[in-house]
């Protein structure tokens, strides 16, 4: 199972990720985030990283800013985590792969939420609804996805933590699990915002893939 570790801010930790079998490193280009990428990295640092897939996370940024950072940092993929419209997503997707994030609350109709984005994004991400645009560290009810017809590969996010490995393996066995592209981990694997507990990350990835 693929793993994305989001909110990376330290160059040495990014370098370590690929040796653990992590597929994606997420960099948050949202200044209000406590995991803002430029707290510990520069565009030059990110540009030189070439041993892992680089995902830039943006929240309601201008199209020009997103495309500029894609070029400057040589990002492989962009995750749009704000209130971006389908038209906005389409313009970005003409240039780079786009993951549109949806923040899920209990009574949401997921199929209705994703439908306008179906033809303009490459993948989706499902996260937990919170007060702001950042992660909440809480899970939403994954069963909401069980009977949804999504039709795109997706990232599963929202409060995933050490000890969730078996639950994730069971989710992957469901029919909807065929579309599970990657799990996304962040705050539950940190010492402090943007600083990961790399031993926890390594153990999680090992346990998650232990049956393969």
C-alpha positions as CSV (number, residue, x, y, z in Angstrom):
1,X,0.0,0.0,0.0
2,X,1.4,3.4,-0.9
3,X,2.0,6.0,1.8
4,X,2.2,9.8,1.6
5,X,3.8,11.6,4.5
6,X,2.5,15.2,4.5
7,X,3.8,18.3,6.1
8,X,7.5,17.7,5.6
9,X,9.8,20.6,6.6
10,X,13.2,19.1,7.2
11,X,15.5,18.1,4.4
12,X,17.1,15.2,6.2
13,X,13.7,13.7,7.0
14,X,12.6,14.0,3.4
15,X,15.7,12.1,2.4
16,X,15.0,9.4,4.9
17,X,11.4,8.8,3.6
18,X,12.3,6.9,0.4
19,X,14.5,4.5,2.3
20,X,11.4,3.4,4.3
21,X,9.3,2.7,1.3
22,X,7.3,5.9,1.4
23,X,6.0,6.9,-2.1
24,X,5.0,10.5,-1.6
25,X,6.3,13.5,0.4
26,X,3.8,16.3,0.9
27,X,4.9,19.9,1.1
28,X,2.4,22.5,2.4
29,X,2.6,25.8,0.6
30,X,0.0,27.4,2.8
31,X,1.5,30.2,5.0
32,X,-1.1,29.8,7.8
33,X,-0.2,26.2,8.3
34,X,2.1,25.3,11.2
35,X,3.7,22.9,8.7
36,X,4.4,25.6,6.2
37,X,7.1,24.3,3.9
38,X,9.3,27.4,3.9
39,X,9.9,27.2,7.7
40,X,12.6,24.7,7.1
41,X,13.1,24.2,3.3
42,X,13.8,26.5,0.3
43,X,12.7,26.1,-3.3
44,X,16.3,25.0,-4.0
45,X,16.1,22.3,-1.4
46,X,12.9,20.9,-2.8
47,X,14.0,21.1,-6.4
48,X,17.0,19.0,-5.6
49,X,15.0,16.2,-4.0
50,X,14.7,13.4,-6.6
51,X,14.3,10.2,-4.7
52,X,10.6,10.5,-3.9
53,X,7.4,11.9,-5.5
54,X,6.8,15.5,-4.5
55,X,3.3,16.7,-3.8
56,X,2.7,20.4,-3.3
57,X,-0.3,21.2,-1.1
58,X,-2.1,24.5,-1.8
59,X,-5.1,26.3,-0.3
60,X,-6.9,28.8,-2.5
61,X,-3.7,30.0,-4.0
62,X,-3.6,31.9,-7.4
63,X,-3.2,29.7,-10.4
64,X,0.0,31.7,-11.2
65,X,1.5,30.9,-7.8
66,X,0.7,27.2,-8.0
67,X,2.3,26.8,-11.5
68,X,5.3,28.9,-10.5
69,X,6.0,26.6,-7.5
70,X,5.5,23.5,-9.7
71,X,8.3,24.8,-11.9
72,X,10.5,26.2,-9.1
73,X,10.3,23.0,-7.0
74,X,9.8,20.5,-9.8
75,X,6.7,19.1,-8.1
76,X,5.2,15.9,-9.5
77,X,1.7,16.5,-8.3
78,X,-0.5,19.2,-6.8
79,X,-3.0,18.7,-4.0
80,X,-5.7,21.4,-3.8
81,X,-7.1,21.6,-0.3
82,X,-9.2,24.7,-0.4
83,X,-12.4,25.9,-2.1
84,X,-11.0,25.5,-5.6
85,X,-13.6,25.4,-8.4
86,X,-13.7,22.7,-11.1
87,X,-12.6,25.4,-13.7
88,X,-9.6,26.3,-11.5
89,X,-8.7,22.6,-11.1
90,X,-8.9,22.1,-14.9
91,X,-6.4,24.9,-15.5
92,X,-3.9,23.4,-13.1
93,X,-4.5,19.9,-14.5
94,X,-3.5,21.0,-17.9
95,X,0.0,21.5,-16.5
96,X,0.4,18.9,-13.7
97,X,-1.4,16.0,-12.0
98,X,-4.1,17.3,-9.6
99,X,-5.5,15.7,-6.4
100,X,-8.6,17.5,-5.2
101,X,-9.1,17.2,-1.5
102,X,-12.6,17.0,0.0
103,X,-13.2,17.5,3.7
104,X,-15.9,15.1,4.8
105,X,-18.5,15.6,7.6
106,X,-21.1,13.1,8.7
107,X,-24.0,13.9,6.4
108,X,-22.2,14.7,3.2
109,X,-23.1,13.0,0.0
110,X,-19.7,12.1,-1.4
111,X,-20.8,11.3,-4.9
112,X,-22.5,14.7,-5.2
113,X,-19.4,16.4,-3.9
114,X,-17.0,14.8,-6.3
115,X,-19.2,14.8,-9.5
116,X,-18.3,18.3,-10.7
117,X,-14.6,17.5,-10.4
118,X,-14.7,14.1,-12.1
119,X,-13.4,15.2,-15.5
120,X,-11.0,17.9,-14.3
121,X,-8.9,16.1,-11.7
122,X,-6.6,13.1,-11.7
123,X,-7.3,11.9,-8.2
124,X,-9.3,12.8,-5.1
125,X,-8.4,12.9,-1.4
126,X,-10.9,12.4,1.4
127,X,-10.0,14.2,4.7
128,X,-12.0,15.2,7.8
129,X,-13.9,18.4,8.0
130,X,-12.5,20.9,10.5
131,X,-12.7,24.6,11.3
132,X,-9.8,25.6,9.1
133,X,-8.2,24.2,6.0
134,X,-5.5,22.1,7.7
135,X,-5.7,18.6,9.1
136,X,-7.8,18.0,12.1
137,X,-6.0,14.9,13.4
138,X,-9.4,13.2,13.5
139,X,-10.9,10.5,11.4
140,X,-14.1,10.6,9.5
141,X,-16.3,7.5,9.1
142,X,-14.6,5.5,6.3
143,X,-17.8,3.6,5.9
144,X,-19.2,6.6,4.1
145,X,-17.0,5.6,1.2
146,X,-18.1,2.0,1.2
147,X,-21.1,2.4,-1.2
148,X,-20.0,5.5,-3.0
149,X,-19.4,5.4,-6.7
150,X,-16.3,7.5,-6.9
151,X,-14.7,6.5,-10.2
152,X,-11.2,7.9,-9.4
153,X,-8.2,6.7,-7.5
154,X,-8.1,8.5,-4.1
155,X,-5.9,9.2,-1.1
156,X,-7.4,8.4,2.3
157,X,-6.5,11.0,5.0
158,X,-7.7,12.3,8.3
159,X,-6.2,11.3,11.6
160,X,-4.6,8.1,10.5
161,X,-2.3,6.9,13.3
162,X,0.0,4.1,14.5
163,X,-2.2,1.1,15.1
164,X,-4.5,1.7,12.1
165,X,-2.6,-0.7,9.9
166,X,-5.0,-3.7,10.2
167,X,-8.1,-1.5,9.8
168,X,-6.6,0.0,6.6
169,X,-5.8,-3.5,5.3
170,X,-9.4,-4.5,5.9
171,X,-10.6,-1.3,4.1
172,X,-8.4,-2.2,1.1
173,X,-10.2,-5.5,0.8
174,X,-13.6,-3.8,0.3
175,X,-14.8,-3.2,-3.3
176,X,-14.1,0.6,-2.8
177,X,-10.6,-0.4,-1.7
178,X,-9.6,-1.1,-5.3
179,X,-9.6,2.7,-5.8
180,X,-7.5,3.4,-2.7
181,X,-4.4,4.9,-4.3
182,X,-2.5,5.9,-1.1
183,X,-3.0,6.6,2.6
184,X,-1.9,10.0,3.8
185,X,-0.3,10.5,7.3
186,X,0.7,13.6,9.1
187,X,0.1,14.9,12.6
188,X,-0.2,11.5,14.4
189,X,3.4,10.8,13.4
190,X,5.0,14.0,14.7
191,X,7.2,15.2,17.5
192,X,6.0,18.7,16.8
193,X,4.4,20.4,13.7
194,X,6.5,19.6,10.7
195,X,8.9,17.4,12.6
196,X,8.1,13.7,12.1
197,X,8.8,10.8,14.4
198,X,10.6,8.8,11.8
199,X,10.6,5.5,13.9
200,X,6.8,5.7,14.0
201,X,6.6,6.3,10.2
202,X,8.9,3.4,9.5
203,X,7.0,1.0,11.7
204,X,3.7,2.0,10.2
205,X,4.9,1.5,6.6
206,X,6.4,-1.9,7.6
207,X,3.3,-3.1,9.3
208,X,1.0,-1.8,6.5
209,X,2.9,-3.8,3.9
210,X,3.7,-6.8,6.0
211,X,1.4,-9.1,4.2
212,X,2.8,-8.4,0.7
